[in-house]
Amino acid sequence: MPKKKKEKIIYYDDNSTVVDMSGTYRNGKPPERRSTAREKMATFFAAMRMMVLPMCCTLVAFGLIYVFLLLITGSFW
């Protein structure tokens, strides 16, 4: 029974931070760009909107802990 030939995996650059750049230029032509600056900006602001409420909750919690510690030490008044 003949062995199956192992297929080589080829990775292409998709603007992510970790990528194998060995096969990005095929036939002297760069790959087409997958995302525009406008799309990246829209993604950034969508992520920022999701993080505003947790960030505010964290800041309020740290503020309450700080005031509580000030009351315990007696240096609040």
Backbone as CSV, one residue per row, in Angstrom:
resi,resn,N_x,N_y,N_z,CA_x,CA_y,CA_z,C_x,C_y,C_z
1,MET,0.854,-1.177,0.000,0.000,0.000,0.000,0.901,1.242,0.000
2,PRO,0.750,2.126,-0.978,1.603,3.320,-1.039,1.233,4.335,0.032
3,LYS,2.269,5.026,0.515,2.041,6.047,1.531,1.425,7.286,0.903
4,LYS,0.570,7.944,1.671,-0.014,9.195,1.200,1.021,10.305,1.318
5,LYS,1.062,11.148,0.323,2.002,12.264,0.349,1.473,13.325,1.314
6,LYS,2.340,13.773,2.218,1.938,14.758,3.209,1.801,16.122,2.541
7,GLU,0.666,16.769,2.763,0.419,18.072,2.160,1.089,19.162,2.991
8,LYS,1.828,20.034,2.320,2.529,21.118,3.013,1.549,22.248,3.294
9,ILE,1.583,22.751,4.519,0.711,23.850,4.919,1.374,25.163,4.552
10,ILE,0.639,26.035,3.901,1.162,27.340,3.497,0.405,28.410,4.273
11,TYR,1.140,29.299,4.925,0.549,30.380,5.696,0.682,31.689,4.928
12,TYR,-0.343,32.511,4.963,-0.323,33.821,4.317,-0.495,34.903,5.372
13,ASP,0.059,36.076,5.106,-0.019,37.198,6.031,-1.431,37.765,6.027
14,ASP,-2.058,37.809,7.202,-3.395,38.383,7.313,-3.412,39.557,8.291
15,ASN,-2.295,40.273,8.384,-2.126,41.443,9.248,-2.233,41.101,10.731
16,SER,-1.986,39.859,11.109,-1.939,39.520,12.517,-0.500,39.665,13.000
17,THR,-0.315,39.618,14.314,1.007,39.881,14.858,1.945,38.686,14.720
18,VAL,1.419,37.465,14.776,2.261,36.288,14.665,1.894,35.578,13.363
19,VAL,2.854,35.478,12.466,2.543,34.872,11.172,3.821,34.322,10.548
20,ASP,3.694,33.283,9.757,4.814,32.756,8.993,4.890,33.546,7.693
21,MET,5.988,34.273,7.505,6.102,35.164,6.349,6.776,34.477,5.160
22,SER,6.932,33.164,5.205,7.682,32.490,4.150,6.955,32.499,2.813
23,GLY,5.637,32.537,2.802,4.928,32.429,1.535,4.117,33.646,1.176
24,THR,4.531,34.814,1.604,3.701,35.993,1.360,3.852,36.533,-0.048
25,TYR,5.038,36.462,-0.644,5.242,36.981,-1.991,5.315,35.811,-2.967
26,ARG,4.246,35.587,-3.671,4.195,34.528,-4.683,4.257,35.180,-6.057
27,ASN,5.140,34.708,-6.904,5.313,35.218,-8.263,5.639,36.711,-8.290
28,GLY,6.307,37.206,-7.253,6.724,38.606,-7.214,5.623,39.581,-6.871
29,LYS,4.419,39.102,-6.578,3.307,39.991,-6.254,2.946,39.850,-4.781
30,PRO,2.802,40.954,-4.066,2.395,40.849,-2.662,0.923,40.435,-2.568
31,PRO,0.531,39.816,-1.468,-0.877,39.430,-1.322,-1.749,40.666,-1.168
32,GLU,-3.008,40.527,-1.542,-3.898,41.678,-1.415,-4.172,41.959,0.051
33,ARG,-4.352,43.216,0.356,-4.583,43.648,1.732,-5.960,43.190,2.192
34,ARG,-6.031,42.664,3.404,-7.277,42.077,3.876,-8.148,43.050,4.661
35,SER,-7.551,44.021,5.321,-8.359,44.968,6.081,-7.822,46.377,5.869
36,THR,-8.736,47.322,5.814,-8.350,48.713,5.593,-8.177,49.409,6.930
37,ALA,-7.630,50.602,6.889,-7.444,51.377,8.122,-8.794,51.709,8.746
38,ARG,-9.785,51.966,7.927,-11.124,52.283,8.450,-11.717,51.074,9.183
39,GLU,-11.522,49.887,8.640,-12.029,48.683,9.297,-11.303,48.427,10.611
40,LYS,-10.000,48.658,10.631,-9.241,48.491,11.871,-9.699,49.497,12.929
41,MET,-9.952,50.744,12.504,-10.411,51.767,13.439,-11.798,51.409,13.986
42,ALA,-12.679,50.903,13.128,-14.008,50.500,13.578,-13.921,49.367,14.589
43,THR,-13.031,48.417,14.362,-12.838,47.312,15.298,-12.300,47.817,16.627
44,PHE,-11.354,48.759,16.576,-10.783,49.318,17.797,-11.850,50.004,18.645
45,PHE,-12.680,50.841,18.014,-13.696,51.560,18.784,-14.804,50.623,19.270
46,ALA,-15.090,49.575,18.542,-16.070,48.597,19.021,-15.544,47.903,20.279
47,ALA,-14.261,47.575,20.292,-13.660,46.951,21.481,-13.617,47.937,22.645
48,MET,-13.330,49.209,22.333,-13.294,50.227,23.391,-14.667,50.390,24.045
49,ARG,-15.726,50.375,23.230,-17.079,50.517,23.781,-17.418,49.369,24.719
50,MET,-16.927,48.171,24.414,-17.208,47.026,25.281,-16.445,47.132,26.597
51,MET,-15.338,47.867,26.634,-14.500,47.929,27.825,-14.792,49.125,28.727
52,VAL,-15.645,50.056,28.307,-15.878,51.258,29.109,-16.553,50.919,30.432
53,LEU,-17.614,50.141,30.417,-18.334,49.816,31.651,-17.464,49.030,32.637
54,PRO,-16.755,47.964,32.229,-15.887,47.284,33.194,-14.787,48.190,33.750
55,MET,-14.267,49.097,32.909,-13.229,50.012,33.383,-13.796,50.949,34.452
56,CYS,-14.994,51.475,34.220,-15.606,52.368,35.212,-15.903,51.627,36.515
57,CYS,-16.386,50.394,36.417,-16.643,49.599,37.628,-15.353,49.360,38.413
58,THR,-14.281,49.083,37.710,-12.994,48.864,38.376,-12.514,50.129,39.071
59,LEU,-12.638,51.274,38.407,-12.209,52.528,39.024,-13.049,52.868,40.251
60,VAL,-14.362,52.616,40.196,-15.223,52.866,41.366,-14.829,51.931,42.507
61,ALA,-14.553,50.668,42.198,-14.160,49.717,43.248,-12.845,50.142,43.900
62,PHE,-11.857,50.541,43.085,-10.594,51.013,43.664,-10.806,52.273,44.497
63,GLY,-11.672,53.161,44.051,-11.961,54.376,44.818,-12.595,54.056,46.161
64,LEU,-13.539,53.127,46.168,-14.186,52.742,47.432,-13.195,52.077,48.384
65,ILE,-12.334,51.238,47.853,-11.308,50.606,48.701,-10.367,51.659,49.272
66,TYR,-10.005,52.646,48.456,-9.127,53.714,48.919,-9.781,54.520,50.043
67,VAL,-11.053,54.888,49.872,-11.766,55.640,50.908,-11.911,54.787,52.163
68,PHE,-12.196,53.513,52.006,-12.310,52.614,53.157,-10.998,52.546,53.934
69,LEU,-9.891,52.457,53.227,-8.584,52.417,53.904,-8.282,53.745,54.589
70,LEU,-8.690,54.840,53.971,-8.499,56.140,54.621,-9.314,56.245,55.906
71,LEU,-10.542,55.707,55.870,-11.380,55.739,57.092,-10.793,54.868,58.194
72,ILE,-10.227,53.725,57.833,-9.638,52.835,58.838,-8.428,53.493,59.493
73,THR,-7.581,54.130,58.711,-6.373,54.737,59.257,-6.665,56.032,59.975
74,GLY,-7.826,56.637,59.780,-8.180,57.870,60.456,-7.650,59.117,59.788
75,SER,-7.131,59.018,58.579,-6.585,60.203,57.918,-7.543,60.804,56.897
76,PHE,-8.808,60.352,56.922,-9.791,60.884,55.972,-10.259,62.274,56.384
77,TRP,-10.442,62.492,57.671,-10.952,63.799,58.139,-9.822,64.673,58.417
